[in-house]
Amino acid sequence: AWDSPYMPEFEASLGIPGLEGTQLRRVNNPDLRGMAHVKTGGLRDVRSIAGYVQGAGGKRYVVASIVNHEQPESVSAFHE
């Protein structure tokens, strides 16, 4: 997706933690707000988060986490 000519639209469709929508309360540290574009999801026994994160040096990283467990909320702190 990153090399696609549609990358700007794709990235813009992902939420910005700490700044908007369902991602608004996801980041408590003001220095980290706006440093990622992510999508979250959940089902009965599943929690997930994936997207792009900008490192302190400006480099972008791809992140993805999928938890499939009877108590997926146990990883909530990790997904914050």
C-alpha positions as a Markdown table, in Angstrom:
| # | Residue | x | y | z |
|---|---|---|---|---|
| 1 | Ala | 0.0 | 0.0 | 0.0 |
| 2 | Trp | 2.9 | 2.4 | 0.8 |
| 3 | Asp | 4.1 | 2.4 | -2.8 |
| 4 | Ser | 0.6 | 2.8 | -4.3 |
| 5 | Pro | -0.4 | 6.0 | -6.0 |
| 6 | Tyr | -3.4 | 5.9 | -3.6 |
| 7 | Met | -1.2 | 5.8 | -0.4 |
| 8 | Pro | -2.2 | 9.3 | 0.8 |
| 9 | Glu | -5.9 | 8.4 | 0.6 |
| 10 | Phe | -5.3 | 5.1 | 2.3 |
| 11 | Glu | -3.3 | 6.6 | 5.1 |
| 12 | Ala | -5.8 | 9.4 | 5.6 |
| 13 | Ser | -8.5 | 6.7 | 6.1 |
| 14 | Leu | -6.7 | 5.5 | 9.2 |
| 15 | Gly | -7.4 | 7.1 | 12.6 |
| 16 | Ile | -4.8 | 9.3 | 14.3 |
| 17 | Pro | -4.4 | 8.3 | 17.9 |
| 18 | Gly | -4.9 | 11.1 | 20.3 |
| 19 | Leu | -6.4 | 13.4 | 17.8 |
| 20 | Glu | -9.6 | 12.1 | 16.2 |
| 21 | Gly | -12.6 | 9.8 | 16.2 |
| 22 | Thr | -12.4 | 6.5 | 18.0 |
| 23 | Gln | -8.7 | 7.0 | 18.4 |
| 24 | Leu | -9.1 | 10.3 | 20.4 |
| 25 | Arg | -8.5 | 8.8 | 23.9 |
| 26 | Arg | -5.9 | 6.2 | 22.8 |
| 27 | Val | -2.8 | 8.3 | 23.6 |
| 28 | Asn | -2.3 | 10.1 | 26.9 |
| 29 | Asn | 1.2 | 11.5 | 26.2 |
| 30 | Pro | 0.9 | 14.8 | 24.3 |
| 31 | Asp | 4.3 | 14.2 | 22.6 |
| 32 | Leu | 3.0 | 11.0 | 20.9 |
| 33 | Arg | -0.2 | 12.5 | 19.6 |
| 34 | Gly | -0.3 | 12.5 | 15.8 |
| 35 | Met | 2.6 | 10.1 | 15.4 |
| 36 | Ala | 0.6 | 7.2 | 13.9 |
| 37 | His | -2.2 | 6.2 | 11.6 |
| 38 | Val | -3.9 | 3.1 | 12.8 |
| 39 | Lys | -7.1 | 1.0 | 12.5 |
| 40 | Thr | -8.4 | -1.0 | 15.4 |
| 41 | Gly | -10.9 | -3.8 | 15.5 |
| 42 | Gly | -12.5 | -6.3 | 17.8 |
| 43 | Leu | -14.8 | -9.3 | 17.9 |
| 44 | Arg | -15.9 | -11.5 | 20.8 |
| 45 | Asp | -12.5 | -13.1 | 21.4 |
| 46 | Val | -10.3 | -10.9 | 19.2 |
| 47 | Arg | -8.6 | -7.5 | 19.5 |
| 48 | Ser | -6.4 | -6.0 | 16.8 |
| 49 | Ile | -4.6 | -2.8 | 15.8 |
| 50 | Ala | -2.5 | -2.2 | 12.7 |
| 51 | Gly | -1.1 | 0.8 | 10.8 |
| 52 | Tyr | 1.9 | 3.1 | 10.5 |
| 53 | Val | 3.9 | 4.7 | 13.3 |
| 54 | Gln | 6.4 | 7.5 | 12.9 |
| 55 | Gly | 9.5 | 7.0 | 15.1 |
| 56 | Ala | 11.4 | 9.8 | 16.9 |
| 57 | Gly | 13.8 | 10.1 | 14.0 |
| 58 | Gly | 11.1 | 10.4 | 11.4 |
| 59 | Lys | 11.2 | 6.9 | 10.0 |
| 60 | Arg | 7.9 | 5.1 | 9.5 |
| 61 | Tyr | 7.2 | 1.6 | 10.8 |
| 62 | Val | 4.4 | -0.8 | 10.0 |
| 63 | Val | 2.8 | -2.3 | 13.1 |
| 64 | Ala | 0.2 | -5.0 | 13.5 |
| 65 | Ser | -1.1 | -6.9 | 16.5 |
| 66 | Ile | -3.8 | -9.5 | 16.6 |
| 67 | Val | -4.9 | -11.2 | 19.8 |
| 68 | Asn | -7.1 | -14.2 | 19.6 |
| 69 | His | -7.9 | -15.3 | 23.2 |
| 70 | Glu | -10.8 | -15.8 | 25.6 |
| 71 | Gln | -9.8 | -12.6 | 27.4 |
| 72 | Pro | -8.5 | -10.3 | 24.6 |
| 73 | Glu | -9.0 | -7.2 | 26.9 |
| 74 | Ser | -6.0 | -8.5 | 28.9 |
| 75 | Val | -3.7 | -6.8 | 26.3 |
| 76 | Ser | -5.5 | -3.5 | 26.3 |
| 77 | Ala | -2.4 | -1.7 | 27.8 |
| 78 | Phe | -0.3 | -3.0 | 25.0 |
| 79 | His | -2.7 | -1.7 | 22.4 |
| 80 | Glu | -2.9 | 1.7 | 24.0 |
